[in-house]
Structure formats: C-alpha cells, structure tokens
Amino acid sequence: MSTATIYRNNADAQRAAAAAATLANRREMHERSAMAWDEMAQSLEDTAKLAIVNAAAKAERKDA
C-alpha cells in the first residue's frame, strides 16, 4: 500500500468521523483534517509524477 493510499484512507476515516460527530466544532475539525490528508496525498502524487518526468529528462540528456 502506497503512502498516498494511506493518506487517502485517513481522509476517508476523518470524513466518516465527521459524519458521525454530533457537535458542529468536532465535525468541522474532522472535515479540516480530511482536507489536510487529501492535500498531503495530492502533493505526494504530484511529486511522484514530477520525479518521473525529471528522471526521463535526465536519461534523455545522457543519451544525447
């Protein structure tokens, strides 16, 4: 399981906790936490994509 998947699972768990919360402030706290987990997962995925592009560019420079 990738780190991004773990982050997405944590976000899902926080959304579930928000849905179960009876107090508005607790619900908002869980929703903010879910957004943070999603942002971290997205950032990690974006970084991985950029690393692939950079590696390809580096390999292309070596071949030239």
N, C-alpha and C positions, 0 to 999 in steps of 0.2 A: 504494500500500500504506500503510495507516494505521500510526501508531506502535504502537498496541495489537497489531496483527498482527505487527509486527516483534518486539515483546516476546514474544508467544506463540511465534513461530518460534525465538527464542533459548531459551525454556524447553524447547521440543521438542529442540533441539540439545543442551542440557545433560542432558536425560533420556537421550538416545542415548549421550552420553559416559559417563554413569553406568552404563548397561547394559554398555558396553564396558570399563569400568575393572576391573582385576584386584585393585587394592588397596582395602580397605574405606574407608580415610580419603579416598581420591580419589573413590570412588563417593559417599560422604556429602557431600563438597564439591560435587560436580555436582548432587546432589539438592537441597541447600540453595540452590544458585544457581538451579535450575529453579523452586523455590518463590518465590524473590525476584522472578524475571521474571514469574511468574504474578500475584503480588501487585501489581507495578507496572502490569501490563496491566489488572487489575481496577480498580485505583484510577483509572487514566486513563479507563476506560469509565464508571465511576461519576461522575466529574467531568463528563464529556461529557453524561451524562443529566441531571445537576443543572443544567448550563448551559442546556439546552433548556427545562427546567421554569422556570428563572428568567427566561429570555427571554420565554416565553409569559406569565408573570405580569406582567412589566414592560409588555408590549404590551397586556395586558388593562387595566392601570391607566391607560395612555394613552387607551384607548378610552372609559373611564368618565367 
